Amino acid sequence: MKIILLTGVTISVLTSSYSYAQAGPGMMGPGMMNWGSGMGWGWSIIMMAFWIAVVVGIIFLIRWVVLSTDRKSEHRAEESALDILDKRYARGEINKEEFEEKKKDLV
């Protein structure tokens, strides 16, 4: 949350500085707030909201990818030795005698 707030404040300051620089000579003097000309504070707030939304979206995307990867690895780890043996027998990798011997060893 601190990162999002800091990013928003930084973007607000940068867009305000950009507004001041683009106003040109005579449009706005030092110490004036530029009310009603240039981009103004409304644009700064919109830009800040946009960048906050982008940062939050990236955070949720990263979180979704990490969680989905964890779920897949847990699913693979849950497969027991007996399940693997059943699959090997079903694919024809081992015959019935081997299957029965290995099943006895597992149980």
Secondary structure, DSSP 8 states (H G I E B T S, - for coil): -HHHHHHHHHHHHHHHHHHHHHH-TTTS-TT---TTSSSHHHHHHHHHHHHHHHHHHHHHHHHHHHHHHHHHHHHHHT--HHHHHHHHHHHTSS-HHHHHHHHHHH-
